[in-house]
Amino acid sequence: MIRLDEIVATQGDFSLSVKSLSIKESGLVAVLGNNGSGKTTFLSLLSGLKSYEGSYELSGKDFGSYSAKSAGEILSLLPQSGALNMPFDVFYVVLTGRFIHTDGRSYSKEDFDETERVMIETDIMHLKERPFNELSGGEKQRVLLARTINKDTKVLLLDEPFSDTDILHQHKLIGLLKELAKKKLIIVVIHDLSLAIREFERFLFFESGTLSYDVTPEEIDEERLSSIFGVRVKFIKEASKLFIYTEEV
Amino acid sequence: MKKSNWFIILFFMTLALIVATVFAVSIGAVKLPLFNMTTVEKNIFFNVRLPRVLLAGLVGAALVMSGALFQYVMKNPLADSFTTGTSASSAMGAVIAIMLGLEKLIPLFALAGGLTGLTAVYKISSVRNRIQPVTMLLAGIVISTFASATISFMKYLSDDAVSSIIFWLMGGFSSASISKVIILAIAIIGSYLSIRSDFLSLDIICFDDMTAEASGVNVARLRRKIFFIASLLTAFSVGYAGIIGFAGLVIPHIIRLLRMVKAAELLPMSLIGGGLFMITNDLIARTILSEGQELPVGILTSFIGGIFFLTLLIKRKKELFYFD
């Protein structure tokens, strides 16, 4: 689905580089790393909001050959700090995720039906008529995630979608993403290492602007993680469950 | 808001607008009967009263629509033609046209002035593609002050046109004519038709730019278009009726408080609401003083708008920061 080769993207003093990366059509991929390691830049690059040098293929075609609209029909991006400046009701906020499927002038019956379905799946139907700006931080985050899912594209790029979400809804939403990931490629920037290792199928670790470690859950190594994060990482296995313990070095 | 409720409100607003218009054309320095007018009365009605009332309504509609549009692109409920400095810089353009003796080209000069001022304010207040509301207001004040200083300087340079400029700047509709009414009506209808296809996109640019862009809206192109249309509407209003402050701030805010937030609800309602607001204000302005004297309508709207702005700042701080 996605293939990167010798990619370099610069932003001021910062530069992101990915030597070679290939990601298949579906699955749940976690992007991890310390602050400023290039995770967000990586998602911006994939979504086409950042210019780059090197080769980026999406669905077997050079990314440069896509128009903004045709790329938008394949990719959805949930930015880290989404904001909305008007007191729209929650249903309408989620509905606007369908914009790319409209003629630009009005939403169809299907758009309304899909919106309702996604809102039920993400457990925000009870917020339907509330003005968005009156929600709590975690509720806003869930609404914006629902909005991104509602765009219904092959690839979802989510930048820290659970940072303000309560544990209950983290579990529910991860369950939903896993279900969606049977048919879609979902790439998620996440800080919660134990959640990532428990639920994700592949991990991309970034260190000072470089994709440095690309592994599956089976291959993952404590020593390597310790050096990436600068803390001591220990895996504790109990009753076939994996726990992760971290402490300052 | 439900579509049916919206239509009911639109219906009553339109009704109110018609009633206000009927009152406004019959009441004034000379009271006119609506039926069986004498020749003199007909003359007053068609050449003075009717153009004036229509111009007031159209300027109101233009100012309120431009205010609503400014609020979309500036991502700020305090944005309108006045607070962004667009009115003052349009006025500067208009005064330059008057000084050069090019009275026919006033709207064009006003547009050029307005666009220049607006671009400056936008550039100053956008930090990494986000508009800071407070910086926008400060930049608006700076640009307005600069434009006013330039106007004062030009007034100082040429004495003969002074009194007319002063009166025109205070805002009013005493120079109304049918040709102005027709030109402004065309500008408003054209603007409305050209942004009608962008109503959904306008709602989406209320998100942060990254989200809006990722949703499939070409943010930069839409913003340029809205800037142009809003400046055009401001330029014509200023050119024909001087600086009338705050209408574009007060009316969209009230409409949003009534929970008409989407562009498809807000903008049509802004046109009707703006017309109603300005016709009523003009009626009060020209009847409140005795013996046929009249108050420049800009004084009245600034009074109302100033009080409104102040209440907003004191009581409704939270709403000002939807936009954060």
Boltz contact constraints between the chains, C-beta under 6 A:
constraints:
  - contact:
      token1: [A, 72]
      token2: [B, 216]
      max_distance: 6.0
  - contact:
      token1: [A, 77]
      token2: [B, 214]
      max_distance: 6.0
  - contact:
      token1: [A, 79]
      token2: [B, 210]
      max_distance: 6.0
  - contact:
      token1: [A, 79]
      token2: [B, 211]
      max_distance: 6.0
  - contact:
      token1: [A, 82]
      token2: [B, 211]
      max_distance: 6.0
  - contact:
      token1: [A, 83]
      token2: [B, 208]
      max_distance: 6.0
  - contact:
      token1: [A, 84]
      token2: [B, 206]
      max_distance: 6.0
  - contact:
      token1: [A, 84]
      token2: [B, 207]
      max_distance: 6.0
  - contact:
      token1: [A, 85]
      token2: [B, 75]
      max_distance: 6.0
  - contact:
      token1: [A, 85]
      token2: [B, 206]
      max_distance: 6.0
  - contact:
      token1: [A, 85]
      token2: [B, 322]
      max_distance: 6.0
  - contact:
      token1: [A, 85]
      token2: [B, 323]
      max_distance: 6.0
  - contact:
      token1: [A, 86]
      token2: [B, 206]
      max_distance: 6.0
  - contact:
      token1: [A, 86]
      token2: [B, 261]
      max_distance: 6.0
  - contact:
      token1: [A, 87]
      token2: [B, 261]
      max_distance: 6.0
  - contact:
      token1: [A, 87]
      token2: [B, 322]
      max_distance: 6.0
  - contact:
      token1: [A, 88]
      token2: [B, 261]
      max_distance: 6.0
  - contact:
      token1: [A, 96]
      token2: [B, 204]
      max_distance: 6.0
  - contact:
      token1: [A, 99]
      token2: [B, 204]
      max_distance: 6.0
  - contact:
      token1: [A, 99]
      token2: [B, 215]
      max_distance: 6.0
  - contact:
      token1: [A, 99]
      token2: [B, 216]
      max_distance: 6.0
  - contact:
      token1: [A, 100]
      token2: [B, 216]
      max_distance: 6.0
  - contact:
      token1: [A, 105]
      token2: [B, 197]
      max_distance: 6.0
  - contact:
      token1: [A, 133]
      token2: [B, 322]
      max_distance: 6.0
